Amino acid sequence: MVQHTQLTLNLNIYTRGLRSPFFILMAQISYAASTELEAVNSILMSVGESPVNTLDVQSPEVAIAQKTLQQVCREILSEGWKFNTETQYPIDLDSNNHCLIPNNVLQIDLNRFKHPDSYDTIRKKDNGISKLYDLHDHTFEFKNATDDKIYVDVIWMTPFEDIPQVFQDYITVRASRIASNRMVNNPQAAELIAQDEAQARAVALEYDTNQGDYNIFNNQEGRTNASTIYRPYKVLQRR
């Protein structure tokens, strides 16, 4: 009883004057989110290389690790997940009624609920600038667009630091497997990393399912949320 009283007294003294509750301060963990540098170091260590303090070093191993990480990041984000997908996203037409595509767009498609039969679009370059091209009228010009906007479904390229942690882990372990094949070509090590990759993907899929609240019964497009419909082709893609 004396020890319990003394412990409580010490805790009160230690936390006295703090504006935030003690448990909130303890919950601020600095390693809860990864950085690109930490991901590159994880890749380097998976192939037996020493970690670095900065990515601005003249090292072929660091360059391979970073390029592999960036490649895998694009590949995984291109699949389209809840955190990097927007539906019915409005893009303002320019003075020529052209729809310019932002540089950080991985995939783009005309939203069929906003434009059911208006256009048939693809992504195409015009003098080096990515734009939407109307195959129906064979032109970059979109006439009679409502409010001079085109509504599209977009998959965004997201900075690594803004990607949810479970996807950072998945991207990093997959990049480690690919880098291992490129740099050391050790089948045994690659097999072990592949097992970690499968586990990381399963966790990422669970996270996306929880975030997306997908359902198979109805389509919320045009009512509340255009992204909650169950899409069979995504199941086949991620089998």
Sine and cosine of phi, psi and omega as CSV:
sin_phi,cos_phi,sin_psi,cos_psi,sin_omega,cos_omega
0.00,0.00,-0.64,0.77,0.03,-1.00
-0.90,0.43,-0.68,0.73,0.01,-1.00
-0.90,0.44,-0.65,0.76,0.01,-1.00
-0.89,0.45,-0.66,0.75,0.02,-1.00
-0.90,0.43,-0.66,0.75,0.00,-1.00
-0.92,0.40,-0.63,0.78,0.02,-1.00
-0.90,0.44,-0.67,0.74,0.03,-1.00
-0.90,0.44,-0.65,0.76,0.02,-1.00
-0.90,0.44,-0.70,0.71,0.01,-1.00
-0.89,0.46,-0.64,0.77,0.01,-1.00
-0.91,0.42,-0.65,0.76,0.03,-1.00
-0.90,0.43,-0.63,0.78,0.03,-1.00
-0.92,0.40,-0.67,0.74,-0.05,-1.00
-0.92,0.40,-0.59,0.80,-0.07,-1.00
-0.99,-0.12,0.01,1.00,-0.05,-1.00
-0.91,0.42,0.73,-0.68,0.04,-1.00
1.00,-0.02,-0.16,0.99,0.02,-1.00
-0.98,0.19,0.71,-0.71,-0.03,-1.00
-0.98,0.20,-0.50,0.87,-0.02,-1.00
-0.99,-0.17,0.49,-0.87,0.07,-1.00
-0.85,0.52,0.52,-0.86,-0.07,-1.00
-0.87,0.50,-0.64,0.77,-0.07,-1.00
-0.94,0.35,-0.44,0.90,0.04,-1.00
-0.94,0.34,-0.65,0.76,0.04,-1.00
-0.89,0.45,-0.64,0.77,0.00,-1.00
-0.92,0.39,-0.41,0.91,-0.08,-1.00
-0.99,0.16,-0.16,0.99,-0.02,-1.00
-0.99,0.13,1.00,0.05,-0.05,-1.00
-1.00,-0.09,0.82,-0.57,-0.12,-0.99
-0.96,0.28,-0.42,0.91,-0.06,-1.00
-1.00,-0.09,0.36,0.93,-0.01,-1.00
-0.96,0.27,-0.37,0.93,0.01,-1.00
-0.82,-0.57,0.60,-0.80,-0.04,-1.00
-1.00,-0.05,0.36,-0.93,0.14,-0.99
-0.90,-0.44,0.21,-0.98,0.02,-1.00
-0.89,0.46,-0.59,0.80,0.03,-1.00
-0.89,0.46,-0.69,0.72,0.01,-1.00
-0.90,0.43,-0.61,0.80,0.03,-1.00
-0.92,0.40,-0.68,0.73,0.03,-1.00
-0.89,0.46,-0.67,0.75,0.03,-1.00
-0.90,0.44,-0.61,0.80,0.06,-1.00
-0.89,0.46,-0.65,0.76,0.04,-1.00
-0.91,0.42,-0.69,0.72,0.00,-1.00
-0.88,0.48,-0.69,0.72,-0.01,-1.00
-0.92,0.39,-0.48,0.88,0.01,-1.00
-0.93,0.36,-0.35,0.94,0.04,-1.00
-0.95,-0.32,0.24,0.97,0.08,-1.00
0.99,0.11,0.27,0.96,0.02,-1.00
-0.99,-0.14,0.40,-0.92,0.01,-1.00
-0.98,0.19,0.58,-0.81,0.06,-1.00
-0.93,0.36,0.31,-0.95,-0.02,-1.00
-0.85,-0.52,0.30,-0.95,0.00,-1.00
-1.00,-0.03,-0.28,0.96,-0.01,-1.00
-0.48,-0.88,0.42,-0.91,0.05,-1.00
-1.00,0.08,-0.16,0.99,0.01,-1.00
-1.00,0.02,0.88,0.47,0.03,-1.00
-0.80,-0.60,0.49,-0.87,0.03,-1.00
-1.00,0.04,1.00,0.06,-0.03,-1.00
-0.58,-0.81,0.83,-0.55,0.03,-1.00
-0.90,0.44,-0.55,0.83,0.02,-1.00
-0.91,0.42,-0.68,0.73,0.03,-1.00
-0.90,0.43,-0.65,0.76,0.00,-1.00
-0.89,0.45,-0.68,0.73,0.02,-1.00
-0.90,0.44,-0.69,0.72,-0.01,-1.00
-0.88,0.47,-0.70,0.72,-0.03,-1.00
-0.93,0.37,-0.70,0.72,0.02,-1.00
-0.90,0.44,-0.62,0.78,0.04,-1.00
-0.91,0.42,-0.67,0.74,0.03,-1.00
-0.87,0.49,-0.71,0.71,-0.01,-1.00
-0.91,0.42,-0.64,0.77,0.02,-1.00
-0.89,0.46,-0.75,0.66,-0.02,-1.00
-0.91,0.42,-0.59,0.80,0.02,-1.00
-0.87,0.49,-0.71,0.70,0.03,-1.00
-0.89,0.45,-0.68,0.73,-0.04,-1.00
-0.89,0.46,-0.72,0.69,-0.05,-1.00
-0.95,0.32,-0.67,0.74,0.00,-1.00
-0.92,0.39,-0.46,0.89,0.00,-1.00
-0.91,0.41,-0.32,0.95,0.04,-1.00
-0.91,0.41,-0.45,0.89,0.02,-1.00
1.00,0.08,0.95,-0.32,0.00,-1.00
-0.84,-0.55,0.16,-0.99,-0.05,-1.00
-0.84,0.54,-0.64,0.76,-0.13,-0.99
-0.97,0.24,-0.30,0.95,-0.03,-1.00
-0.81,-0.58,0.36,0.93,0.00,-1.00
-0.85,-0.52,0.72,-0.69,0.08,-1.00
-0.77,-0.64,0.69,-0.72,0.06,-1.00
-0.94,-0.34,0.46,-0.89,-0.05,-1.00
0.83,0.56,0.63,0.78,0.00,-1.00
-0.98,0.17,0.82,-0.57,-0.05,-1.00
-1.00,0.09,0.72,-0.70,0.12,-0.99
-0.85,-0.52,0.82,-0.57,0.01,-1.00
-0.95,0.30,0.69,-0.73,0.09,-1.00
-0.97,0.24,0.52,-0.86,0.03,-1.00
-0.99,0.14,-0.16,-0.99,-0.07,-1.00
-0.91,0.41,-0.33,0.94,0.04,-1.00
-0.99,-0.11,0.17,0.98,-0.08,-1.00
0.88,0.47,0.52,0.85,0.09,-1.00
-0.99,-0.13,0.54,-0.84,0.01,-1.00
-0.97,-0.26,0.98,-0.21,-0.01,-1.00
-0.99,0.13,0.71,-0.71,-0.04,-1.00
-1.00,-0.07,0.80,-0.60,0.04,-1.00
-0.86,0.52,0.48,-0.88,-0.08,-1.00
-0.92,0.39,-0.39,0.92,-0.06,-1.00
-1.00,-0.09,0.36,0.93,0.05,-1.00
-1.00,-0.05,0.83,-0.56,0.05,-1.00
-1.00,0.04,-0.69,0.72,0.05,-1.00
-0.66,-0.75,0.55,-0.84,0.00,-1.00
-0.55,-0.84,0.62,-0.78,0.01,-1.00
-0.51,-0.86,0.59,-0.81,0.03,-1.00
-0.90,0.44,0.71,-0.70,0.03,-1.00
-0.98,0.21,0.89,-0.45,-0.13,-0.99
-0.97,0.24,-0.23,0.97,0.04,-1.00
-1.00,0.10,-0.49,0.87,0.08,-1.00
-1.00,0.07,-0.53,0.85,-0.01,-1.00
-0.77,-0.64,0.96,0.27,-0.12,-0.99
-0.88,0.47,-0.70,0.71,-0.05,-1.00
-0.70,-0.71,0.29,0.96,-0.15,-0.99
-0.97,0.24,-0.74,0.67,-0.12,-0.99
-0.65,-0.76,0.25,-0.97,0.13,-0.99
-0.77,-0.64,0.98,-0.19,-0.26,-0.97
-0.94,-0.35,0.46,-0.89,0.18,-0.98
-0.68,-0.73,0.19,-0.98,0.08,-1.00
-1.00,-0.01,0.77,-0.64,-0.06,-1.00
-0.49,-0.87,0.50,-0.87,-0.02,-1.00
-1.00,-0.09,0.65,-0.76,0.05,-1.00
-0.81,-0.59,0.97,-0.24,-0.08,-1.00
0.83,0.56,0.66,0.75,0.06,-1.00
1.00,0.09,-0.01,1.00,-0.02,-1.00
-0.95,-0.30,0.79,-0.61,0.00,-1.00
-0.96,0.26,0.79,-0.62,0.00,-1.00
-0.64,-0.77,0.24,-0.97,0.19,-0.98
-0.99,0.12,0.67,-0.74,-0.02,-1.00
-0.85,-0.52,0.75,-0.66,-0.03,-1.00
-1.00,-0.01,0.94,-0.33,0.00,-1.00
-0.94,0.34,-0.44,0.90,-0.05,-1.00
-0.92,0.39,-0.73,0.69,-0.01,-1.00
-0.97,-0.24,0.04,1.00,0.06,-1.00
0.84,0.55,0.80,0.61,-0.06,-1.00
-0.41,-0.91,0.38,-0.93,0.15,-0.99
-1.00,0.07,-0.17,0.99,-0.10,-1.00
-1.00,0.02,0.76,-0.64,0.01,-1.00
-0.94,-0.35,0.97,-0.25,-0.02,-1.00
-1.00,-0.03,0.46,-0.89,0.09,-1.00
0.87,0.50,0.48,0.88,0.07,-1.00
-0.96,0.27,0.67,-0.74,-0.02,-1.00
-0.90,0.43,0.82,-0.58,0.01,-1.00
0.84,0.54,0.40,0.92,0.00,-1.00
0.83,0.56,0.63,0.77,0.02,-1.00
-0.75,-0.66,0.49,-0.87,0.16,-0.99
-0.89,-0.45,0.76,-0.65,-0.02,-1.00
-0.98,-0.18,0.81,-0.59,-0.12,-0.99
-0.75,-0.67,0.30,-0.95,0.18,-0.98
-0.98,-0.19,0.82,-0.58,-0.18,-0.98
-0.82,-0.57,0.65,-0.76,0.22,-0.98
-0.93,-0.36,0.85,-0.52,-0.13,-0.99
-0.99,-0.11,0.55,-0.83,0.24,-0.97
-0.99,0.14,0.89,-0.45,-0.11,-0.99
-0.96,-0.27,0.69,-0.73,0.08,-1.00
-0.83,0.56,0.57,-0.82,-0.11,-0.99
-0.83,0.55,-0.65,0.76,-0.04,-1.00
-0.92,0.39,-0.35,0.94,-0.01,-1.00
-1.00,-0.08,-0.03,1.00,0.01,-1.00
-0.99,0.17,0.66,-0.75,0.05,-1.00
-0.81,0.58,0.53,-0.85,-0.12,-0.99
-0.84,0.54,-0.65,0.76,-0.04,-1.00
-0.90,0.43,-0.54,0.84,0.05,-1.00
-0.98,0.20,-0.53,0.85,0.13,-0.99
-0.86,0.50,-0.70,0.72,0.02,-1.00
-0.89,0.46,-0.69,0.72,0.00,-1.00
-0.89,0.45,-0.71,0.71,0.02,-1.00
-0.88,0.47,-0.68,0.73,-0.06,-1.00
-0.92,0.40,-0.70,0.72,-0.04,-1.00
-0.94,0.33,-0.55,0.83,0.07,-1.00
-0.93,0.37,-0.67,0.74,0.06,-1.00
-0.89,0.45,-0.56,0.83,0.04,-1.00
-0.90,0.44,-0.65,0.76,0.02,-1.00
-0.91,0.42,-0.70,0.71,-0.01,-1.00
-0.92,0.40,-0.68,0.73,0.02,-1.00
-0.90,0.43,-0.58,0.81,0.04,-1.00
-0.88,0.47,-0.66,0.75,0.03,-1.00
-0.92,0.39,-0.57,0.82,-0.04,-1.00
-0.98,0.22,-0.57,0.82,-0.18,-0.98
-0.98,-0.20,-0.59,0.81,-0.06,-1.00
-0.84,-0.54,-0.38,0.92,0.04,-1.00
0.80,0.60,0.82,0.57,0.03,-1.00
-0.96,-0.29,0.97,-0.23,-0.06,-1.00
-0.86,0.50,-0.61,0.79,-0.02,-1.00
-0.91,0.42,-0.70,0.71,0.02,-1.00
-0.91,0.42,-0.65,0.76,0.00,-1.00
-0.90,0.45,-0.59,0.80,0.01,-1.00
-0.91,0.40,-0.66,0.75,0.03,-1.00
-0.91,0.42,-0.67,0.75,0.02,-1.00
-0.92,0.40,-0.58,0.82,0.02,-1.00
-0.88,0.48,-0.57,0.82,0.05,-1.00
-0.91,0.41,-0.67,0.74,0.06,-1.00
-0.90,0.43,-0.60,0.80,0.00,-1.00
-0.89,0.45,-0.69,0.73,0.01,-1.00
-0.88,0.47,-0.66,0.75,0.03,-1.00
-0.91,0.41,-0.67,0.74,-0.02,-1.00
-0.91,0.41,-0.61,0.79,0.03,-1.00
-0.92,0.39,-0.63,0.78,0.02,-1.00
-0.88,0.47,-0.66,0.75,0.03,-1.00
-0.91,0.41,-0.65,0.76,0.02,-1.00
-0.90,0.43,-0.66,0.75,0.03,-1.00
-0.89,0.46,-0.65,0.76,0.03,-1.00
-0.89,0.45,-0.67,0.74,0.03,-1.00
-0.87,0.49,-0.73,0.68,-0.03,-1.00
-0.90,0.43,-0.61,0.80,0.03,-1.00
-0.90,0.44,-0.67,0.74,0.03,-1.00
-0.91,0.41,-0.63,0.78,-0.02,-1.00
-0.95,0.31,-0.61,0.79,-0.13,-0.99
-0.98,0.18,-0.45,0.89,-0.06,-1.00
0.78,0.63,0.71,0.71,-0.04,-1.00
-0.93,0.38,0.52,-0.85,0.07,-1.00
-0.64,-0.77,0.39,-0.92,-0.09,-1.00
-0.98,-0.18,-0.11,0.99,-0.21,-0.98
-1.00,-0.05,-0.55,0.84,-0.01,-1.00
-0.51,-0.86,0.18,-0.98,-0.01,-1.00
-0.92,-0.39,0.86,-0.51,-0.04,-1.00
-1.00,0.09,0.06,1.00,-0.02,-1.00
-0.85,0.53,0.73,-0.68,0.03,-1.00
1.00,0.10,-0.10,0.99,0.00,-1.00
-0.90,-0.43,-0.94,0.34,-0.03,-1.00
-0.81,-0.58,-0.75,0.66,-0.12,-0.99
-0.60,-0.80,0.87,-0.50,-0.11,-0.99
-0.99,0.12,-0.07,1.00,-0.14,-0.99
-0.95,-0.33,0.10,1.00,-0.12,-0.99
-1.00,-0.06,-0.01,1.00,-0.03,-1.00
-0.96,0.29,0.61,-0.79,0.05,-1.00
-0.96,0.29,0.80,-0.60,-0.03,-1.00
-0.88,-0.47,0.95,-0.32,-0.07,-1.00
-0.85,0.53,-0.56,0.83,-0.05,-1.00
-0.90,0.43,-0.44,0.90,0.04,-1.00
-0.96,0.28,-0.53,0.85,0.07,-1.00
-0.91,0.41,-0.69,0.72,0.02,-1.00
-0.90,0.43,-0.61,0.80,-0.02,-1.00
-0.92,0.39,-0.55,0.84,-0.12,-0.99
-0.96,-0.29,0.36,0.93,-0.05,-1.00
-0.91,0.41,0.00,0.00,0.00,0.00
